[in-house]
Amino acid sequence: MEFRIILLPPFKAASSGVDKEFNFSSNGILGKFDKYFSAIKPSERDSFMARDFLFFDEEKQGMVWWWALSEDMDNGGNEVVDFEGGYYITYVYKDGDEETNGKLYSQALEYINNSDIFELDIRQNHYAMGHIITPSEIIKVQGWAQMETFIPIRLKVVSNL
């Protein structure tokens, strides 16, 4: 498997906060957050990149959803967090296919662990994240979506000693 290596820039994000219940229903933390950001229609200049990122906060043991804000977007009363940005290895799979996701995730970790130049960069607010990359109109027609997974990496510090 070949992986894509990207750089996500620093950004401010509206945050759902931690949801230990993993509740995507309309009354749940994640469901309410989905409703908030789904109502936002980014300008053309802001619609070319992923804006929402879902991840498991290992420290707080719950799911968190972020929406990358531009200067003209309302945070909807949600907490605003600063994301430092960083390098990520990414791969794509059919959303809901956890068997394929698991295999690809394992392959990506193996690739990172065997790399002479990269290492994992997991730390607070810097975890593996996912984002649906399929436009909603396409999802409605084909009945499924592609998920892109982002695994944080950094360059290894190499000593010349």
Secondary structure, DSSP 8 states (H G I E B T S, - for coil): ---EEEEE--EEEEE---BTT---STTSHHHHHHHHHHT----GGGSSS--EEEEEETTTTEEEEEEE--TT---TT-EEEEE--EEEEEEEEETT-HHHHHHHHHHHHHHHHT-SSEEE--BTTB--EEEE-S-HHHHHHHS--EEEEEEEEEE------
